[in-house]
Amino acid sequence: MHRLANPARFLWIARPATSWLLVIGLLLTAAGLIGGLAFTPPDYLQGETVRILYVHVPSAWLGMAGWAAIAAASVSQLVWRHPLAAVAGRAIAPAGATFAAVCLLTGSIWGRPTWGAWWEWDGRLTSMLVLFFLYLGYIALAAAERERGGEGRLAALFGLVGAVNLPIIHYSVLWWRTLHQPQSIGLTGSSIDASILWPLPLAALGFTALFAAAVLMRMRAELAQTRVEARMRRAAAE
Amino acid sequence: MIARPKHQRLVLVLLALAAVLGAALLAMWGLRDRAAYFYTPADVAAGKAQPRTAIRLGGMVERGSVLRDPDGITTRFVVDDGEARVPVLFRGIVPDLFQEGSGVVAEGQLAPGGTFVADNILAKHDERYMPPQLGNQAAEQRAAKTLQR
């Protein structure tokens, strides 16, 4: 990681990586969604409604993985003072918030025909909504701190403490009685039949590659912005 | 021995993370009864649910218990959790996934006679997804078993 501390070296890797991730992400997402919408059978109970799965589950995964990445960047910022950690945190937050929002919206659309309700305050839904609000808080805090010329330590503390919500989201369906069903995919296997399951990993990988590409683009944009600001300051001083 | 600042910070961060996680887990443990989304029939039998207060009752719709009144809008069924059973009365439209032998959450209140009067019904499904042929096989097997009995 510390070899990437030099922004020039980071950019040398990030520039080609962005294009590669974009292409791979678009291809895998297209394969997953086309497979899920056109080539899988409907569910025995829910019928065609089950196809929301191919958007809902990858979004939920990225909403949570995004905060895990923010927490990792926070540790790297607080402990090693990695110069790109705060940049990474600020780049991840909007992408994570977007996927958390997509997860909540598709979940709501899915809930109406299956459960009979757009929204219910059960453990899983509520903890996921809290994650979305945490993202908004992090975005505001990190932006305010950057504006004041801070190093991003406050945002890093917030990112670390917010990570507590991740196990709560994961175990909410086990700890409490919820309307949301328990997880289908675990370490020991899946309770989704193989004929319905196969496009899901494609979509999940595709979404993940697109997420990573968005983060890299935002990081590059912020590094460029910092350089512009420095150059303007120098020009103004002369 | 003076630790390097980097290591000091690492230890501090790890300690803080462990403390916050521990606090959150304790809080969630304290919430485990109160954060439950619904009461089960066993809770009702144990007297945990107050009559005439708005609660949710969740469990399985007992097989063969669904009766539709001739007025076309009243549905009666029994919610069962393997330990206790509670009769439910509901006037309204049930969701598509509401069926015998599958999960249900009813919102309403317990009438003094022990019947749960629901004003909303939510269907709860499980974590299994499969194509219709397999689902039909499962349903046919269940039907065959019921017939044998």
Chai-1 contact restraints between the chains, C-beta under 6 A:
chainA,res_idxA,chainB,res_idxB,connection_type,confidence,min_distance_angstrom,max_distance_angstrom,comment,restraint_id
A,P41,B,P131,contact,1.0,0.0,6.0,A-B,restraint_1
A,D43,B,Y129,contact,1.0,0.0,6.0,A-B,restraint_2
A,Y44,B,M130,contact,1.0,0.0,6.0,A-B,restraint_3
A,Y44,B,P132,contact,1.0,0.0,6.0,A-B,restraint_4
A,Y44,B,G135,contact,1.0,0.0,6.0,A-B,restraint_5
A,V50,B,Y129,contact,1.0,0.0,6.0,A-B,restraint_6
A,V75,B,V13,contact,1.0,0.0,6.0,A-B,restraint_7
A,L78,B,V13,contact,1.0,0.0,6.0,A-B,restraint_8
A,V79,B,R9,contact,1.0,0.0,6.0,A-B,restraint_9
A,V79,B,L10,contact,1.0,0.0,6.0,A-B,restraint_10
A,V79,B,V13,contact,1.0,0.0,6.0,A-B,restraint_11
A,T114,B,L97,contact,1.0,0.0,6.0,A-B,restraint_12
A,W115,B,L122,contact,1.0,0.0,6.0,A-B,restraint_13
A,W115,B,A123,contact,1.0,0.0,6.0,A-B,restraint_14
A,G116,B,P95,contact,1.0,0.0,6.0,A-B,restraint_15
A,G116,B,L122,contact,1.0,0.0,6.0,A-B,restraint_16
A,G116,B,A123,contact,1.0,0.0,6.0,A-B,restraint_17
A,A117,B,L122,contact,1.0,0.0,6.0,A-B,restraint_18
A,D122,B,Y37,contact,1.0,0.0,6.0,A-B,restraint_19
A,G123,B,A35,contact,1.0,0.0,6.0,A-B,restraint_20
A,V161,B,V20,contact,1.0,0.0,6.0,A-B,restraint_21
A,V164,B,V20,contact,1.0,0.0,6.0,A-B,restraint_22
A,V164,B,L21,contact,1.0,0.0,6.0,A-B,restraint_23
A,V164,B,A24,contact,1.0,0.0,6.0,A-B,restraint_24
A,W175,B,R32,contact,1.0,0.0,6.0,A-B,restraint_25
A,W176,B,A35,contact,1.0,0.0,6.0,A-B,restraint_26
A,W176,B,A36,contact,1.0,0.0,6.0,A-B,restraint_27
A,R177,B,A36,contact,1.0,0.0,6.0,A-B,restraint_28
A,R177,B,Y37,contact,1.0,0.0,6.0,A-B,restraint_29
A,R177,B,F38,contact,1.0,0.0,6.0,A-B,restraint_30
A,T178,B,Y37,contact,1.0,0.0,6.0,A-B,restraint_31
A,L179,B,Y37,contact,1.0,0.0,6.0,A-B,restraint_32
A,L179,B,V105,contact,1.0,0.0,6.0,A-B,restraint_33
A,L179,B,K124,contact,1.0,0.0,6.0,A-B,restraint_34
A,Q181,B,H125,contact,1.0,0.0,6.0,A-B,restraint_35
A,Q181,B,D126,contact,1.0,0.0,6.0,A-B,restraint_36
A,Q181,B,E127,contact,1.0,0.0,6.0,A-B,restraint_37
A,P182,B,E127,contact,1.0,0.0,6.0,A-B,restraint_38
A,S184,B,E127,contact,1.0,0.0,6.0,A-B,restraint_39
A,S191,B,E127,contact,1.0,0.0,6.0,A-B,restraint_40
A,S191,B,R128,contact,1.0,0.0,6.0,A-B,restraint_41
A,I192,B,Y129,contact,1.0,0.0,6.0,A-B,restraint_42
A,D193,B,M130,contact,1.0,0.0,6.0,A-B,restraint_43
A,S195,B,P131,contact,1.0,0.0,6.0,A-B,restraint_44
A,I196,B,Y129,contact,1.0,0.0,6.0,A-B,restraint_45
